[in-house]
Amino acid sequence: MDTTTALRFHPGELVLSTLVRLPVLVLLGMSFVQLVLFETVLNLSTLFHHSNLAVPEKWDRLLRMAVVTPNMHRVHHSVKGFETNSNFTSILSIWDRLFRTFRTREDTHTITIGLPQFREEKYQRLWGFLITPFM
């Protein structure tokens, strides 16, 4: 897992999330500048928590009290279901704490990442990436 993982969104997901997000933005009365600011912070945060940065454990614990860190988010990519179904938030870690989906792991570098049913080589290529949501 590295920063490129943060860029692997299915084109269909991008279109659907945009269509769902637009009416919400209109209802909230967000300006274009606010939208650009939000998207910038969101994307930088996503790049950070998908990175391989080795944040010292002491700093990681302090940071994850407020924001998602690489060690915190890595648990979400685990092959273990109870870990995959955790640490969903993108920016503020408080949401996972409030919704009781916050999980930690002693050594996150020992986590096997990915979905077991899609570990074959064919799913690691562009065509496999594009058809995966329909399987």
N, C-alpha and C positions, 0 to 999 in steps of 0.2 A: 504494500500500500504506500502510495506517495501522492504528491500534489496532483498528478494526472488523474488519480482516482476521482478527485473532486470534479473533473471535467467530463466524466463518463455518464452523462444523462441521455437517456433515449430521446430521440427527436420528438416522438409522440408525447412523452412526458412533458417536455418543454412546451409544446403547443397546448396541451390540456391544462397545465398549471397556469399558463398565461391567461387562457380563457376564463379560468376560475378566479384568478387573482384580479383581473381587470374590474369586474363589478364591485369587488370588495374595496379596491382603491378608490373608485368613484364614490361609494357610500361613505368612506372615511374622509373624503375630501382632500386626498393627497395631491400635492402639486407635482409637476414633472420633476422638479429639482429634488423634492423629498423622495420620490420614487428612485431616482438615480442614486441618491445618497444611501438609501436602504439597500438597493441591489449591490452597490459597491461594498458596503460593510458586510453584507451577507456573503458575497463571493470571496472577499478577503478572509473572512472567518472560515469558510469552507475550505479554502486552500490551506489555511493554517492547521485546522484540525485533521486534515487528511495527510499532512506532511510527515516526514520521517524525522522531524526535529527531536533531538534528545533533550527535552526539558528536564532538568534535575528534579527528582521526586519532590523535594521540599517546595520548589517553585511551582511545580505542577499542582500540588495540593492547594497552594494558595490561589493560583490562577483559576482552577476549576471551581472554586467557590463562587466565581462570577461568570466565567466564560468557559466554553468548550475547549478542551486541550486535546492534543493528539492522543495522549494515553487514555483519556476519558472516551473519546470517540472510537478508538480502535476496537474497544469491546463490542460496539455495535456491529462490526464486520465479522464477528466470530461465527464459526460453523455451528456453535451451540445455540439452540433456539432461545433459551432464556437470556442469553447475552445479546443475540441479534435483536431481540425485542426489548431493547433498552437504549438509553442514551441517544434519543432521536433528535434532540434540539440542535439548532444550528449556531446560535450565538450565545444566549444566556443559559447557563446550566440550571438555573432556578426552575425552569419548566420541567425538567426531568425529575427534580426533587419533589416538586408539587404533585406531579402525576405518578409518583412512585415508580418511575422507570429508570432511575439512576442506578447504575451498577459500576463496581470497580473490580479490578483484577490485580493480584499481587505483581505479576510480571506480564505486562501486555505484549511483550515481544515474543512470548511463547504461544500466542494465539494463532490458530490456524484460521485464516480468513476466507471468505467466499461462501457460496451456497454449494453444498455437497452434490446436488443434482446437476450442477453446471460446471464441474471441474474439468470435464473433457476438453481436449485441445480445440475441437470444433466450435465450442462456445466462447473461446478466447479470441476469435477472429471477428471481423466486422459483421459478417452475415449472422454469426451466432449471437452477437450482441443485439442485432436488430430483431431477430425472431424470438429471443428469450421471453419477452413479455407475453407472447401469444402461445406459449407452451404450457 
